[in-house]
């Protein structure tokens, strides 16, 4: 698992960790049942506080992305297939929304945007 922390970001470090782990789970990079790095090891690897890593893991557990088994570690939780699809659709919608805003900013016509999408999709 490759997590990149930006100290210049306005986003808190625990949120950066949480977001990147969520994305890895949703993209399938991290599989159901896969063992996560320990809180201490991840903190050491990222050179951050254990408390920060613990906060990210606690939030991920509350949101149902990981499960923690005392003495055994944290694992990627079994995901509801419909939930996973809905989360991925949400990501696609957000990215398309950004693209539409960028297109409108340069007065790109809908037909031109559709053509770009068609070419990229193929």
Beta strands, then each sheet from edge to edge (+ up, - down):
strand 1: 66-69
strand 2: 73-76
sheet 1: 1+ 2-
end
